[in-house]
Amino acid sequence: MDRATRQIVGCFVGQRDVLGAYGLWQSLPTAYLSAECRTDRLAAYQSVVFGGLHRIGGTQHIERFNATLRARLAHLVRKSLSFSRNQHHLETLVWLFIHRYNASLP
């Protein structure tokens, strides 16, 4: 998430491990690869985001977006009857939501 505009600039749907952190890093546009990156204390992020670019904390806005995502997409709710059997369908659904969310920002 871009802190200034609140737009979602990258996304990865999967496990929170080194592979997932690398997938998230790969989803970012090149303009954001040299920007400061704020994360939680997950060690996987520290192995992908190097040096002075990595800061811990300040993740409130993305956590709020994640809660909105879970509230509005029934596919992401546990014990739901509407789940995606196919990973590609879930990723498409999440990206469609992100594009609509970004378009709704001022």
C-alpha positions in Angstrom: 0.0 0.0 0.0 1.3 3.4 -0.9 1.2 5.4 2.4 0.4 8.7 0.7 -2.3 7.7 -1.7 -3.6 4.5 0.2 -3.6 2.7 -3.2 -2.7 -1.0 -3.2 0.4 -1.4 -5.4 1.2 -5.0 -5.0 -0.4 -8.2 -3.8 0.4 -11.9 -3.2 -2.1 -14.5 -2.2 -0.5 -17.4 -0.3 1.4 -18.4 2.8 3.3 -15.9 5.0 6.7 -17.4 4.4 9.9 -16.5 2.5 8.2 -17.6 -0.8 5.2 -15.4 -0.1 7.4 -12.4 0.9 9.3 -12.8 -2.4 6.1 -13.1 -4.3 4.9 -9.9 -2.7 8.2 -8.2 -3.5 8.0 -9.3 -7.1 4.4 -7.9 -7.5 5.6 -4.4 -6.7 6.1 -1.9 -9.6 9.8 -0.9 -10.1 9.2 2.6 -8.7 8.4 1.1 -5.3 11.5 -1.2 -5.1 13.6 1.7 -3.8 11.0 3.0 -1.4 10.8 2.5 2.4 9.0 -0.7 3.3 7.1 -1.1 6.6 6.3 -4.6 7.8 5.4 -6.5 10.9 8.2 -8.5 12.6 7.9 -11.5 10.3 11.4 -12.8 9.6 10.5 -13.7 6.0 10.2 -10.0 5.1 13.6 -9.2 6.5 15.2 -11.7 4.1 13.6 -10.0 1.1 13.6 -6.3 2.0 17.2 -5.3 2.5 19.0 -2.7 4.6 17.7 0.8 5.2 14.6 0.2 3.2 13.0 -2.0 5.9 11.1 -0.5 8.8 9.1 -2.4 11.4 5.7 -1.0 12.4 3.3 1.5 10.8 1.1 -1.3 9.3 -2.3 0.0 10.5 -3.6 1.0 7.1 -2.8 -2.3 5.4 -4.2 -4.2 8.3 -7.4 -2.2 8.0 -7.5 -3.0 4.3 -7.0 -6.7 5.0 -10.0 -6.6 7.4 -12.1 -4.8 4.7 -11.0 -7.5 2.2 -12.1 -10.3 4.5 -15.4 -8.5 5.3 -16.4 -7.9 1.7 -15.1 -11.1 0.1 -16.9 -14.2 1.4 -14.2 -16.4 -0.2 -11.7 -15.2 2.5 -13.9 -16.0 5.5 -13.2 -19.2 7.3 -15.9 -21.9 7.3 -17.7 -20.3 4.4 -19.6 -22.1 1.7 -18.3 -19.7 -1.0 -14.7 -20.6 -1.3 -12.5 -20.9 -4.4 -11.3 -24.4 -5.2 -8.9 -22.9 -7.7 -6.1 -20.6 -6.6 -6.2 -18.7 -9.9 -9.9 -17.9 -9.3 -9.2 -16.6 -5.8 -6.3 -14.4 -7.0 -8.4 -13.0 -9.8 -11.2 -12.2 -7.4 -8.8 -10.4 -5.0 -7.2 -8.4 -7.9 -10.6 -7.4 -9.1 -11.5 -6.1 -5.6 -8.1 -4.3 -5.4 -8.7 -2.5 -8.8 -12.2 -1.5 -7.7 -10.9 -0.3 -4.3 -8.1 1.8 -6.0 -10.6 3.3 -8.4 -12.8 4.4 -5.5 -10.0 6.4 -3.8 -10.1 10.2 -4.3 
